[in-house]
Structures are given as C-alpha cells and as structure tokens.
Amino acid sequence: MAALSKSVPHSCYEIGHTWSTSCVLSTLQVTFGALQESFKIYAPLYMIAAILRRRKLDYYIHKLLPEILQSTSFLTANGGFYIMFFCILRKLLGKFYMWSPGFGAALPASYLAILIERKSRRGLLTIYMANLATESIFRMAVTRGLINPIKHGEVLLFCFTASLYMFFFRCKDGLQGFAFSALKFIVGKEEIPTHSLLAEMRPSAASSTYATEQQAIEDPHRKSSRSLLALTKRLVDRICKHGPRHKCCKHYEDNCISYCIKGFIRMFSVGYLIQCCLRIPSALRHLFTKPSRLLSALYNKENFQLGAFLGSFVSIYKGTSCFLRWVRNLDDELHALIAGFLAGISMMFYKSTAISMYLASKLVETMYFKGIEAGKCPYFPHADTLIYAVSTAICFQAAVMEVQNLRPSYWKFLLRLTKGKFALMNRRALDVFGSQASRNFKGFIPRLDPRFTVVKPELELNS
C-alpha cells in the first residue's frame, strides 16, 4: 500500500516517450509504427483463414479487405491511444503514481480500441488477454512470496481442464462450434455417444469388407501378396481385425489395442508436422547460407515433444475409455472424466503454461455460458469489452513496472508493435515503487534534453 501512495514528479517525456520531447509527435510515431505492424500481422492471418475456410470469391472481393482494415485499426488504436492517455494522465495528475503509467493509461485506451474491433472477434481476444492477465498476476504473486508455485502445476491444471472438456465432449450438446470440431478431429467421432445409431449400421459393412480382405489374404495366387509392403499391411490389418474389442466400443474397424496405437501414430504425426511447418519457413530463408538449419528444423526436439504430447493424449484417452468399457460393461459419459484426467498427464512431454491457462479460460467461458442458458448465471452485457480492457491494462502494468513477470512472447509482441519504443521507457525512475522495473534493462539510461526535464538527470542518478 505504501508503494501505491508514492509518486514521481517526472514528466511524460522523462518516463515514457524519451525519444521525443513532443507528446503529439510521439503519439503519431507510435500510431504509425503500430499501423504498419498491425497490417503485417492481420493481412496474412485473414488471408490464410479465408483459404482454410474455403471462402468464395465474393468474400475476397467485398469482405476480406474491410475485415483486415478493421482489425488493423483496432490494434493500431490500442497502441496509439495508450501513449496518448499516458501523456493526458500525467498532465491531469501532475505526477506519476505506481498505477498510472501502466494500468491507468492502458485501461481507457484498451476499452476504446476494442470497440473498433468486430464483435465476433471480441470474445476470442478477451479470452486471450484474460489468460495473459491471470498468468501475470500469478507471477507477480509468486515474486512477492504470496503464492508458492506447485511443481508441474501447469500439467495438473491441464488434467482437470481436459477432464471437463472431454466430459462435455461426450455429453449431448455439451460442446459446440470450434471446440467440438477440434476434439472430434483429435480423438475421433467414435468417442461420441450420439453416433451410436450410425455405428450400429456399420458392422455389416465392416464384416463384408473384412470377408473380402480375408479372401485376398488366403488367395495365394494374387500378385499383390508378393509385395512385402502389401503383406505387411495385410498383417497389420489382420491383427487389427482379430484382436479383442468390447461390444460397447464403436471402433468397428479395429480392436482396442490397435485403436489406441493408430490414434497415437496419427496425432504424433500431426504434432510433428505442425512444429515443422512453424520452423521450416524461417529455415528456408537461410537455405543457401546455412542449409543445416533446414535439417535442424526437421529434427528439432520440440517437434517430437509436441507429437508425443498429442499422440499420448489420444492413446491414453482412448485406452482408458476402452478399459472402462471392458470393466463396467457399458459406455458412459462419466468415463470421459477419468480418461480425460489421465490423458492430461501427456503434457509432461510438452509443458506449456500458455496452453493450460488458455484452455482453462475457455472452459470457464463455456461453463459460464451454459449457466446463462440454464438460467443459473446472470448475463452481463458488454462484459467481454470490460474484461478485455481490464486484462490488457494489467498486462501493460506488468510491461511497464515488472516486465519479468510478463509472458515473454507478449513482451516481444509489444516491442514489435511499438517498433522497440516500449523498451525506451525510463524504468530507472520507476524503481522507487519497489517493483524492480529496471531489472531487465540494466545499464539503459535515456539521453534526455535537460531543457525539457522536470528532474535534472544528475539528481536522478544521485537518487
């Protein structure tokens, strides 16, 4: 509380826009830089999304550019409004308090900026920023000794989150939209009880297919049997067909063991390819100067870690589900709670606080909207706008006062958005608040024009 009451008499030039003495010019410079970077971010993002969603030509002609410009304007405004309110707040208060250069300036800036963005994207942005803010608050509490972190806490959080997600996935109308589609892609439609009627029609077709394959295997005169690859494939198929499968399991093409193994191989490949696709573009830029970087991009340890994470998640979930069907002799949605929790242990291969926090935030959002539908939770209009503004303000507070407690990827994003100007703040003057603001900026002393300073540089150094 003592730190909150402290203040520094420095001007906004001395603390914030140390590269220029003019508030107006500084705001324009930040805004223009944010405009350039925002367009570079959103133009390819919307283009790729349109291609993946197979948009028609009419979308590219009439909607693509307006949507890019609207999101670009939102992000540009967030950066430009921040430096503007930074200066306005200093002139209104006459000095800086601990909360004013970060939270105080970012709150109105973020609120006005999110109103520019499309309503369909506000919820996603809110979840992302709420996730970041929660993580920052947790790190601040750990730094101050208020909370002791739990070993493998991100894995434990993911276990609980995965447990509830898989339960909602198994329940009728439990999940909708992208979340349902994503889980259906990961674990397969065989784990959805609503497919039982469709599945009951499949054994006859599967049996006929199997009979045909049996004839092919038993026929010694077929030329394809001479191929080693064909023999191997048929051997695997034979094992898959003849192994044990419980009557409640809907994976009619495979037995329970091969069902789990195939699930692991499939999602391991997906995880590996995702990481490769993220790394290969940067490696291609150095293909002629450093060709070895391409091989390192293909055989990077993280490629296999993400693959092992996704593959083991699916195999553990499917294996546990099959085991419970064998033990209880029925297919129950409650199995997903146990199977999902155990599958969450797979995050030991690819620990990620960001993934755990984001999925937990999305889960809270899902449960809240289900509570609204059931009439058990109140509905707050414009809640997403307010939550976004507060969450962004918390992140900016960390970026100004204690960047060591901010997620590194978001800090890099802020540097990119402001063309590196966020790192030029005079954080040495903010150390008086006790948050170690200059901890990651050792040795940086801005060159200020003494004609425009309130506190003379030599006095600041002595203090």
N, C-alpha and C positions, 0 to 999 in steps of 0.2 A: 504493500500500500504506500510505503514511503517513496518508492520509485515512481508511482503514478502521480504523486504530487510534485515531483521535481520538474524543472523546466530549464531550457537553454535559450538564451536570448538571440541566438544566431538568426540571420536572415535566411530566406528560402534559397538564395544564391549560395550561401556558405554551406548549407546542408544538402540541398537537392540538386539543382542544375548548376553544378560547379564549373561546367564547361562554357557557360554563357551567363553574363550578368543580367540579361533581359528575360523576364518571365514569359512574355509573349513569344519571343523568338525561340526560347527553349521548348515551349508547348508546341509550336509549329514544327520544330525539328523532330521531336518525339512522335508527333502525329504522322508526319510524312514517312518517317522510318517504319512506324507500325503499319502504315498503309502498304508499303512495299512488301514487307514480310508477310502480312496477312493475306495478300493476294497470292503470294508464292505458296502459302500453306493451303488455302482453300481451293484454288483453281485445279490443281491435280487431284485433290481429295474428292471434289464433286465430280470430276471427270471419270475417275476410277469407279466411284459409286454408281454413276449412271451406266457405265459399261457392265458392271457386275449385275445390276438390276435390269439390264436389257431394256433400257428406255427407248421409246420410239423417237423417230426423227423430230416430231413436233416438240418434244421436250428440249432437245438440243437447240432448236430454233427460238423457242419462246420463253423457256423457263430456266435453262442452265445458267446463263449469264446473270440474270437478275438475282438468282439464289446465291451465286458466288459473290456478287457485289454486296448483297445484304449481310452475309456473314462476314465479309471483309470489313464492312462499315462497323459492325458490332465490335470486332476485335480491335480495330483502329481506334474507335471511340473509347474503349476501355483503357488503352494506353494514353491517349491524348487527354481525356478527362481527368486521369489520375494526376498528371503533372499540373493541370490547371487548378484542381482543388487543393493540391499540395501548396501552391502559392496563395490561393484565396484564404485557406485556413490559417496560414501563418500571418497574413495581414489582418484577419479578424481577431485572432487571439493575441497577436503581438509577440508571441514566442512559441517554442515547440514544447509540447508535453510528450510523454512516452508513447501515447496512443495516437497522436495527431499525424506524424509523418507517414505512418503505415495504415493503420485501421481507419483513422479519421478521414484521410484523403481518398482511400480506395472505396469506402462504403457508398457515398453518393455517385462516384464515378462508375462503379460496377452496376449499380441499380439503373442508372440512365442508359448504360451500354446494353444491358440485357433486354431492354425494351425495344431495341432496334432489331434484335435477332428474331428469326421466325419462331413462332410459338411451338412448332413441332420439335425444335431442337433445344428448347429451354430446359426441358426435363433432363435430357442427357447431360447437358452442361452443368446443371445443378448437382446431379449425382456425382459427376467427376470432381467438381470443386468441393463438395461436401466431404468427399473421400479424402481429398488433399488436406482440407482444413482439420479433419479429425486426426489424421496422421501427424500433422504439425503440432496440434495441441498435445497429443500423446508424447511426442518427442520433447516438447517443452516441459511437460510434467516430469519426464524421466531425467532431464537435465537438472531440474530443480530438486530432485530427490523426492518428489511427491508420489511417484509410482515406481515400483520395481518391475522391470520387464520380465515376462515369463519366457523361459527357454523354449524355442520353437513355437512361440505364440502365434505366428502367422499360420503355421500348419494347423494348430488347434482351432483357430478361428475358421480356417478353410474347411476343416472336418465338420464343424457344426453347420456352416453355411451350405456345404454340399449335401449334408443330410436332409436339410429342409427343402433345398432346391429339388432334390430327387424325389422327395415325398410329394411335393406339388406337381412335379412332372408326371408322377404315376396317377395322381388323382384326376378325375374328370373335371375339365375347366379349371385346373389348378394353375397352369401357366398358359400364357397366350403370346402371340407375336414372336419377336426375335428370340426370346429366351427359350420358348418351346421348340422352335425350329433348330436352334443351336444344340440343345440337348438331344433332340431327335437325331441329329446328324452324328453326335458324339457316341451315344450309347445304342442307337438304333431303335426302330419302331417296335421291335419285338418285346420291349420292356413296357409298352403302353397297353394297359388293360383294355382300352377302347377298341383295340384291334383284334379282340378275341373272336368276334364274329367272322371277320375277314380271314383270320388264321384258321378257323375250323374248316374253311373251304379249301385249304392248301394241301392237306395230307395226300389226297388222292392224286393231285398233280405232281407232288413231290415223289409219291410212290411210283407213278408211271415213269417219271424222269429217272428214278433210281433203277427201275427194272431195265430201262433202255441201256443205262450205263453198265449194268451187270452183264447184259448180253455182249456189250462191247468188250468188257474185260475178259469174259470167258471165251470169246471168239479168238482162237489163236491165229486165224488167217488174216486178221486185219493188219494192214500195213502200218498203221499208226502205232501199234503195240511195239514195233521195233525201235521206236524212238525212245531214248532214255528219258527225255523230258515228259513225254506223254505217259510213260509208265510211272514216273514219279508223281505226276499229277493225279493219276488214277489211284495210286496207292494212298495218297492223302485223302482223296475223296472217299475211298473205301473205308478208311479209318473213321472219317467223319460220319459216315452213314451208319456204321456198325457199332459205334460207341454208345454208352448209356445216355439216355435223355428222359427226363421226367415227363409224365403226361401233361403237367401244367405248364411246361416250358413251350414257348411258341416259336422257338428257333428250329423249325422242322427240317431245315437243310443240313444242320449239324448236330452232333451230340454236345453235351455240356462242356466237355473239355476243349474240343476244337472251337466251340463257340467263343470261349474266353481267349484262346490263343489267337484266333483270327482277329478278334477285337483289339488285342494288343498290337499285332503287326500293323493293322490298318491305321490306328491312331498314332503309333510310333512314327509311321511314315509321314503322316500329316504334320506332326510336330516338327520333325526333321526338315521337311520341305518349307514350312513356314519360316523357320530360322534361316534357312539357306536363302530364301527369297529376300529376306531383310538384309542379308550380308553381301550377297553377290553383286548388287548394283554398285556399292561403294568399291568393291574389289575390281570391278570391270574398268573403273576409271584409271586404275593403276596396272592394267593388264600388261602393257608393254614395258613399263618401267620396273614394276615389281610383280612378275607373274606368279610368284609364290603365294601372294595374298589370295589368289583365287582358290588354291588348294587349302589354305588355312580357313577360308570361308566355308568350304565344303566339309572340312573335318574339325570344325570348331567344337569345343567341349559343350557349349551351350546348345548346339544343335541336337546332340544326343540327350542332353538333360531334359529339354522340352519334350522330345519324343518319348523318353522314359516316363515323364510325368503324365502325359496324355494317355500313353499306352497302358501303363499300370493302373491309372484311374479307371479306365474302361474295363480292363480284365478283372480287377478286384471287385468292381461293382457287379459285373455280370456273374463272376464266380460266386460271390456271396449270395446274390439273388437266386441262382440255381441251387446252391446248397440249402438255403432256407425253404425252397420249394420241395426239395427232397425230404427235409426234416419234418416240415409241417404238413406236407401233402396238400398244399393249396398255394394259390398265387394271391398274395395280399399286398395292398399298397403300403402297409406298415413295414414291409421288408425293406422298402427304399430308405427308411430312416437309418437302419443298421448298415445296409450296403453302402449308402452314400457317405456315412461317417467313416467307415473303414476305407473306402476309396479315397477319402480326403488325405489319408496318410501318404498318398503318392506325391504330395507336394514336397516331400523330403528330397525328391530328385531335382526340384526346381523351385526353391524357396523364393517367394515374392510377396512382400507386404502389400505392394500395389494391387496385385490380383486379389488377394484376400480381402482387402479393405473395399475394393470396388464391388466385388460380388456381394459382400455383406451389406453395403449401402443399397445395392439394387434389391436385395432381399427385403430389407426394411421397407423400401418403397413399395414392393409388391404386396407385402403384408398390410401396409397401411391402406393401399387402395382396395384390398379385399375387405378390410374393416369398414371402409366407406360404403362399399357395395352391400355389406351386411347390415349397415345402419348402426354399427357399434363404434365408429370413429367419426369425429366431426370433420367436415370439409372446410378448408381454409382457402379462399380464393387468393390468387397471386402468391401462394406460398412458395412456389418454385422461384419466383423473382426475388423474394426476400431472402430465401435460403442461399441463393446464388450470390447475392450482394454481400451477405454476412460472411459466407465461406471465403469468397475472394478477398474480402477485407482482412480476414485472419491470415490468409496466405501472404498478403502484401505486408502485413505487420511482421511476419516472420522474415520475409525477404529484406526488410529494412533493418530490423532490430536484432535478429538472430538467424542469419541465413543458414547456419549449421544445422538448424532444426527443420529446414525446408527440404522437400524431396529434391534431390539433385537434378532430375530431369526437368522439373518445373522451373528451377532456377536457370537452367540453360535456355529454356523457352523464353523466360523474361529477358535474358540477355539478348537473345536473337530478336525479340520483338522490339526492343529499345535500341538496337544497334550497339549493344555494350554499355549504354549510358547508365543502366541501373547499378553497375559496378563503380561508377564515378561519384557516388554519394560520399559525403564526408562523414563516415561512420565513426571516426575517432572522436568527433564531438558528441556522439550519442552514447559513448561508453559510460557516461555519467549515470545512465539509467540502470547499469548493472547487468545488462543482457549480453555483454561481450559482443557488441555489434561489429567491432572491427577485427574480430578473431580470425576470420578468413581473408582479411585484407591487410595483413601485416606489411608495414613499410609504405603503404599508399598514403600520400599527403597531397591533396589537390592544390594546384597553383592558383591561388586566389588573388584578385586585384584588390589591394588594400584600400583603394578609394571607394569600394562598394561593400566593405565588410563592416559589420557591427562590432564583432570581437576581433581584435587585431591578431594576426597569425602567431606573433611571438608570444602573446598572452595565452593563446590556446595551447601552444607547445609546452609552456611552463606549467599549465594546469594539469 
